[in-house]
Amino acid sequence: MRRGLPAPAGERIPNLAPMVDVIMVILVFFLLGASLELATEGVLQTELDPRSGPGEGTPIEIIPSVKIALEEVDGGRACNIYVMGEPLSGNTFEHLYSYLKERRAAGADTTNPVIVAAQPGVRWRFVIKAMDVAIRAGFTNVQFAVSLGGGTRLNL
């Protein structure tokens, strides 16, 4: 059939648009109804906040972390070191290194987070020193806490 010429009198050309529409609807129906298992099933790694969910129990830490807090002393010229909310005996960075090495020897995973927090008056050199000590002790996931939560009181 040539363009622009009318069809011969006895020949009818069927309209294919409704047939294409029906085929597309059937195709969509079968695609939505089929269970395509292209993705393999696996375990979804999640880190849920232990304080979330029902219940009033004590929070359980899934990945135990080491929390180091630095408190300003003598107008920022020195700092007190707290580990897990308790004052560090010796209050030096060498004592902190010994504590972290003991923690690793006791079986702590080196990928567990070590969180360093500091009061606003603590000098950055102390914060960097605490992070360096944690890395020197072999921990690879050293983090800095932006906020101590609840004012300037150390409650890590």
C-alpha positions in Angstrom: 0.0 0.0 0.0 1.3 3.4 -0.9 1.1 6.4 1.1 -1.6 8.9 0.4 -3.6 6.5 -1.8 -6.9 5.2 -0.5 -7.2 1.4 0.1 -8.9 -0.7 -2.6 -12.6 -1.1 -2.1 -12.6 -4.8 -0.9 -9.5 -4.6 1.3 -9.8 -3.5 4.9 -6.8 -2.8 7.2 -7.4 -3.7 10.8 -6.6 -1.1 13.5 -3.8 -2.6 15.7 -3.9 0.0 18.5 -6.5 -1.9 20.6 -4.6 -5.1 20.2 -1.3 -3.5 21.4 -3.2 -2.0 24.4 -4.5 -5.4 25.4 -1.1 -7.1 25.0 0.5 -4.4 27.2 -2.1 -4.9 29.9 -1.6 -8.6 29.9 2.2 -8.1 30.0 2.0 -5.8 33.0 -0.4 -8.2 34.7 2.0 -11.1 34.3 5.1 -9.1 35.3 3.4 -7.9 38.5 2.1 -11.3 39.4 5.4 -13.1 38.8 7.9 -13.5 41.6 11.2 -12.5 40.2 13.9 -13.8 42.4 16.7 -12.0 40.7 18.1 -10.8 44.0 19.5 -13.4 46.3 18.2 -13.6 49.8 20.6 -12.6 52.6 20.9 -11.1 56.0 20.2 -7.4 56.2 22.8 -5.8 58.4 21.2 -3.3 60.8 22.3 -1.2 63.7 19.1 -0.5 65.7 19.1 1.9 68.6 18.8 -0.3 71.7 16.6 2.3 73.3 14.0 2.1 70.6 11.0 -0.2 70.7 8.7 -1.3 73.6 9.9 -1.9 77.1 11.5 0.0 79.8 14.6 -2.2 80.2 18.1 -1.1 80.3 19.6 -0.4 76.9 21.8 -3.1 75.4 24.7 -2.1 73.3 25.0 -4.3 70.3 28.5 -3.2 69.4 30.3 -2.3 72.6 32.1 1.0 72.3 34.8 2.6 74.3 33.8 6.1 75.4 36.5 8.6 76.3 35.5 12.0 77.7 37.9 15.0 78.2 37.1 17.6 80.9 38.7 21.0 81.0 41.1 21.7 83.9 43.1 24.8 84.7 41.5 27.1 82.1 42.1 24.6 79.3 45.8 24.0 79.9 45.2 20.5 81.0 42.3 18.0 81.0 40.9 15.1 83.0 40.3 11.9 81.2 37.2 9.8 81.8 36.8 6.3 80.3 33.3 4.8 80.3 32.1 7.5 82.6 34.8 6.8 85.3 38.0 8.8 85.9 41.0 7.2 84.4 43.6 6.2 87.0 46.8 8.1 86.4 45.0 10.7 84.2 47.6 10.6 81.5 47.5 9.6 77.8 50.0 6.8 78.5 47.6 5.4 81.1 44.8 5.7 78.4 47.1 3.8 76.0 47.6 1.1 78.6 43.9 0.8 79.3 43.1 0.5 75.6 45.8 -2.1 75.1 44.3 -4.1 78.0 40.9 -3.8 76.5 42.2 -5.3 73.2 44.0 -8.1 75.1 40.7 -8.9 76.8 39.2 -9.5 73.4 37.8 -6.2 72.2 37.3 -6.0 68.5 39.5 -3.3 66.8 36.6 -2.2 64.7 34.4 -1.4 67.7 33.9 2.4 68.0 36.1 4.5 70.2 34.2 7.7 70.8 36.1 10.8 72.0 34.1 13.7 73.5 35.4 16.9 75.0 34.0 19.8 76.9 34.0 23.1 75.0 37.0 24.5 76.9 39.3 21.5 76.1 42.1 22.3 73.7 42.2 20.5 70.4 45.6 19.1 71.0 44.2 17.0 73.8 41.4 15.7 71.6 43.8 14.8 68.8 46.2 13.2 71.4 43.3 11.0 72.6 42.4 10.0 69.1 46.0 9.2 68.3 46.4 7.1 71.4 43.3 5.1 70.3 44.7 4.5 66.9 48.2 3.6 68.3 46.4 1.1 70.5 45.1 -0.6 67.3 41.5 0.6 67.1 40.4 1.5 63.6 37.0 3.1 64.2 37.8 6.2 66.2 35.1 8.8 66.3 34.6 12.3 67.7 31.3 13.1 69.5 30.0 16.5 68.4 27.8 16.9 71.4 28.1 15.7 75.0 24.3 16.0 75.4 22.8 18.0 78.2 25.0 21.0 78.5 28.7 20.8 79.4 28.4 18.0 81.9 30.3 14.8 80.9 27.7 12.1 80.6 29.2 9.8 78.0 
